[in-house]
Amino acid sequence: MENWTSPLGTGPLLGIALGAIVVLLVAIIRFKIHPLLALTVVSALTAFAARIPADAVLDVLVDGFGETLGEVALLVGLGAMFGRLAEVSGAAGALSDALVSRFGDRRAPFALGVASLLFGFPIFFDAAFMVMLPIIFTVARRVGGGVLVHTLPAAAALSTMHVFLPPHPGAVASTVLLGGDVGLVVLIGVLVAVPTWYLGAYFYSVWIGRRIVLPVPELLTGGPQTDDDETGPPPRPRVVVGLLLLPLVLIFANTLAATLADTGAVDPEAPWVVLPQFLGATPVALLITVLVATWVLATRRGRRAAFVEDLLDNALKPIAPVVFITGAGGMFGAVLIASGIGDALAGTLGATGLPVIVSVFLVAAILRIALGTATVTITTAAGLLGASVVEAGLGPVQTVAVVLALAAGSSIFPHVNDASFWLLGRLLGMDVPTTFKTWSVIKTLISLVGFALSCVVFVLASLAG
């Protein structure tokens, strides 16, 4: 597959991709075929239709499925364990009570969103979402009104920070490839990301969440509820906050150590540089958090070992469909990438002749819709247009505006070829049409508002220059 090039042109490849998406939606929505089966069959048929060599089709399917599981399964599993511990110990309830008492019932979604903006700065979307989920679910049960009105603003906040700001991988890659300054991207990115969340995501999230009222899923409430050995009142809210901050601190230490090593400021082989990079890797940070939470919320409070084991085991059972369907979504996206659609589109879109900030946004947006993965979208678009952006002689702030426009484009309209579409939809108990009405629209609003604000930054920098 490394040296293989599709014999089909851009038109036929796009037609195949569009047809595959239509067949997939009809199979899932109209004929109620299980998404795992539908995604697997359509992925295989799409691979053959795109003329991927027959002896490579299975490798593409398995690699796409396995790579997605490698990124998602461990994070979701550890997050579910943490959530179950927080739920049964009363820790989630204690923190949710504190939030509601401080902000009130009606402003609970806003409070969760603001907390997610802060929490999402250094932590990747999937990991941060799974750690926040028990708090969000508990607030939703306390306040009422359904799960979406409380979860969507928080998820949108985490996603906005993940898209626009370093140290998240897409933002770092686009900054480097387009010749931007990381520090300036962080500074201006915050000024763009926060209003983007509030104007583009928060209002719609609350509006649609109050109109589509879904019950709080039982993902974190299965299994044992009581234990004769339990003693004492629920943990104090500050204990829960400390547990939430633990992975944040570890991941931030990882980022700092990696940055110092990459810039040559420190010896990259020094133990005090290598150790925080290992401990702060997202899966390891979550693992440490779960182990600490097991001690703080269970063992130290008198829970029996057999009870804790049963508790954690039951935490994993409800997430199996989520993990498998998310992996299948990644498999479908991998087939679209392997078919050469991204390269064909990139070559066609590269010569549009539009203003640089508009070209960057449109290229990223179209690639995201076609391919379904933000990281590949950003890398492809930035690699294609990076030279032209550098040659345009833009000022530092203008370059930052272009970087943010690229990030905005990579956020637009997630759908069935995007693993996060399935992850969020299944975790919140949404069917496919509801996921389109909620998450797809929210991400598109984030994209459009983020692009508009990036253009404002670009124009102001041009006038000042």
N, C-alpha and C positions, 0 to 999 in steps of 0.2 A: 504493500500500500504506500510505502514511502515515495516511490517514484511513479506512482499511478496518477494519471490525469484523465478526468472524465472526457469521453468523446462527445458529450452533449454540450450544447451552447447554453447561454444564460436563460433564454426563453424556455426551452424544454425542462431545464432543471427547476426553474421556478414553478412551471406548470405541475411537475411531479410533486414538489413540496406542497403546493396549494391543494392538489388533489388528495394527498395523504392526510392533510389536516382536516379536510372536509369529511373524508371517510372515517377518520378517527372520531370526530364530533358526532356524526350520525350514529356510529356504532355504540358510543357511550350514552348519548342523550336519547336517541330514538329507540334503539334496540336494547338498551340497558345491559350491554356486554360489560363485564368487569374491566375496569381500566387496565389492570395488569395484562390481561389477555389481549385486549384491543391494542394496546401500545406495542406489545411484543410482535403480534401478527403484522400490524401496519408497518412497523420498523423493518421487518424482514422483507415485506413486499416493496417498500420504498427503496431499500438497498438494491434489490434486483432490478427495479424499474430504472434506477439511476446508473445501472450497468457497473456497479461495483463488482470486481471479480468474484465469482462464485466461491472460490476457496478462501476469500477474505471476509465474506459476509458475517460468518459466525464470530470471527475475531472482533469485528467492529461492534457487533451487538453485545458480546460479552464484555469487551473493554469499556464500552460506554456505560453499561449497567454497573460494572464493578467499580469504575472510577467514581461514579456518582455515589454509590454506596460507601466507598472509602471516605468521601467527604462528609456524608450526611449521617450514616448509620450510627457511628460511634457518638457523634455529638447529640443526636436525638435520643439514643439510649441513655447516655449519662445525664442528659437534661431531664428525661423522664424520671430517672432515679432520684435526682435532686428534688424534682417537683413533688414526688410522692413523700419523701422525707419531710419536706416543708409543709405539705398538706396534713399529714397524720399527726405531726408533732404540735400543730397549732401555730407554727412560725409564720406561715403564709397568712393565716387569719389575723395574727397580731399586727403584722405590717399593714395589711389591708385596712384594719380598723383604724390604725394611726393615720393612714392616708385619707380615708373617708372623713375622719373627725376633723382633720386639718383643712381639707379642701371642700368638703360637702359632697353629697350624692351626685349632684348634677355636674360638678367639675371633676369628678373622678376620672373620666376619660382624658381630660387635659392633664391632670396630675400624672397619670401613667405615661402619657406621651412625653411630657417634659423629663420624667425619670429615664425614659428610654433614649431620649436624645443624649443625655449625659452618659448612660451606660453603653450606648452604641458607638461612642467615639472611638474606643480602642478595640472593641470586640466585634468579630465578624457577625453578620446577620443571624445565621443559623444558630450559633452558640448563644448569642445574647437573647434571641427569641425564646429558646428552650429554657434558659435560666429565669427569664421574666415570666414565663407562662403560668407557674403556680400562683404568683402574686396576682396576675391579671384575672385568672379564673376565680380566685377567691374573692376579689373585689366584685366581679360580675355576680357571684352568688349573693354577696352581702347586699349590693345595691339593687340588683334586678335590672330588667330591661334587655336581657339577652347578652350573648357573648360578644357579638360583633361590635357593638357600640363601645366596648371597653378594649377590645383586642386590636381593632383596625388602626386607631390612632397610634398605639404603641408600636405595632408592626411597621407602620409607615415611617415613624420616627427612626427606628432602627435601620430600615432600608435606606432612608435618605442619608443618614450619616455614612452608611456603608458605601453608597454610590459616589458621594462627592468628596469625601475627605480621606487623605492619608491618615493612618498607615494601612488602610484597606488596599488590597492588591490592585484593583482596577485603577483607583486614583493614583497610586504610585506609578504603575506602568504608563499611564497616559501622561503623567507629569514628566517622566524621564524621556519618553519617546517624542514628546512635543517640545522639549527643551525648556520646561518650566522650572520654577524654583519651589521646592517642596514646602518650605516655610511660608512662602507667600500664598501658596495654594491652600494651606491650612487656615491662614488668617482670613483671606477673602472667602474661602470656601465656607467657613462658619457663618459669615455674614450673608451668604447666599442660601446655605442649607436650611438654616432655622426658619427664615421667612418662607422658603419653599415648602417646608413641612406644614407650617401653620396655614398658609394661603392655599396651597395645592392639595393637601392631604387631610388636615385635621377637620375642616368644616364638612367636607364630603364624607369622611369616615363616620363622623357622628350622625350626619343626616341619613346616610344609607343604613347605618347600624341600627337606628331607631325605627326604620321601616322594614328591615328584614330581621325579625327577632328569632334567633336560634337559641336553643338551650345550651347551657355550658356543658361541653363534652365530658364524658366520664373517664377520660384518659388517665387522670391522676387520682382517681378515687376508687379504683378496683382493689380487691384483696382485703386483707385484715384491717379492721378499724380500731380495735381495742386490744389492750394488753394488760394483764393483771399486774405486771411489774412497773407500769408507768406511774410516775410520781411527780408532784409539783405542778405549778401553773404553766401556761404556754411560755415559750421563750420571749424575751423582750424584743421590741422592734429593732433595737440597735444590734442585737445578735444576728438577725436576719440581714440587716444592711451590711454587716461585716462579712457574712457569707457571700452576699452578692458582689461585694467589692473585691473579694479574694481573687477570682479569675481575672478581674480587671487589672489588678496590681501585677499579677504574674505576666499577663499578656503585654502590659505596658513595659515591664522590665525586659521582656523578650525583644520588643520593638526598639527600645533604647540601646540594648546591647548590640543588636544586629546593625543598627544605624551607625554606631560608633565603629564597629568592625568594618563595615563597608566603606566608610570614609577614611579609614586608615588611622583613626585617632587612637585606637587601641590594638593590641595584638589579638587577632581573631582566634588564635589557638589557646589563649589564656583561660584557665579553668573558670575564673570569675566572669568571663564573657560567654563561654560555652554553656555553663550551667543554667543561667537565666534563660538562654535561648531554648534549651530543652524543657525546662520547667514551665516556660511561658508559651510553648506551642499549644494551640487551642485545645486539642484533645487531652493533652497532659494537664493543662490548667483546669479543665473541667473534671478530670479524674481526681485531682488533688482536692478540688472543691467538694466532690461527692464523698470522698474519704473523710474529710474534715467534718462535713455535715452529718455523716453517719455517727461520728463520735459526739459531736456537739448536740445534735437533735435527737439521738436515739440511745446510744450506749451510755453516755454520761447521765442520761435521764432515767436509767433503770430498765431500758428495753432489753428483753432477752435476745440472745444471738439468733435463736431459731425464728423469732418474730421478725427481726430485721432482715434476715435472709429471705423469708417469705414475702416481706414487704417489697424488697427490691426486685424479686423475681416477678411478682405480679405487676410491677411498674412497667416491665418490658412487654408484657403480652398485648396490651391494646395498640402498641405502636407498630406491630409487625406489618399491617396493611399499609400504613403510612410510608414505612421504609421501602417496601417492595414497589409500591406504585411510584414513589419518587425516583427510585433506581430505574424503572422502566421509562419514565419521562426523560431521564438523562440518556438512556439508550436511544430513544427516538432523536434527540438532539444530536447525538454523536453520529448517527447515520446521515443526517442532513449536512453536517460538517464534512464528513468523509466523502460525500458525493461531489464536493467541489462547489457547492452553491455559494459559499462565502467568497472564494477566490473569484468566481465569475462575477458576482455582484460588485466586489471591490474594484475590479478592473473597469467595470462599466461606470461606476459612480465616481471614480477618481477624476474623470475629465469633465465634470459638470460645468465648470467655469463660474460657479456661484461665489459670493464672498466667503472667505475662508471659514468664518465662524458658522455660517449657514451650511456650508459643505460638510464640515466636521459633524454637525448635529444630524444632518440628513443621512450621511453615510452610516453613522453609528445607529440611528433609529431603524433604518431599513435592515441592516445586518442583524440587529437584535431581534426584530420580528421574524426574520428568516431563519436564524440559527438558534435562538432561544437561550443563549448563554452570554452573560454580561462580560465575563473575562475574555472570551474569544472575540467578542464584538470589539471591546476596547483595544485589544492587542492588534487586531486586523485593521481597524480604522486608523489607529494612531500610527501603525507601521506604514500604511498606505499614504497618509497625508502628512506624516511627520516632517519629511524633507521640505514640502511646500510651506508648511507653517514656519519652519526655521528660516527658509529663504525669504519669507515675506517681510522680515525685518521688524517684527512686532516688538513693542515694548514689553517689559516684564509683566505689567498688569494686564495688558491685552492678551499675552500668552496664557496667563492664568484664566482669563475669561474663555479662551478657546478650550482649555483643559476642562473647565466646568461644563461647557456646552457639549463636549464629547461625553462626559459623564451623564449629562441629562439625556442625551440620545440613547445611551446604553440602558436606560431605565424603562423605556417606553413599552407598553402593552405586552406584558408576559402572557403567554397562552400555553397550549398543550405541549409545545416542544420545550418548555422551560421547567426544570425540576422544582423550582420554588413555587410554581403555580400549583403543583400537586401537593407539595409539602404543606403549604399554608391551608389550602382547601381541605385536605384530609384531616389535619390537626384540629380545625375548627368545625368539622362536620358539615362542610358546604358541598353541594353538588357542583357540577361543571358550570351550568348557567349562572348560579349564584357567585361562583368564584370570578367569572367574567364581570358581573355587575359590580363586584366589590374590589377585589385586588387588582384586576386588570385596569379598571378605570382609575383607581387610586395611583397606581404606578405611572399611568399615562399623564395624569394631572401633575404629578411630581416632575415628570420629564418636561412638560410644556412650561410650567411655571419656572423651573430651574433654568431652562433655555432662555426664557424671557429676561430673567434677572441677570443671566450671563451676558446677554446682549446689552443690557443697561450698563453693566460694568465695562464692557468693551467700548461702548460709545463714550462714556465718561472719561475713560483712559485716553481715547483718541482726541477728545476735545482738550483735555489737560495737556496732552503732548504737543 
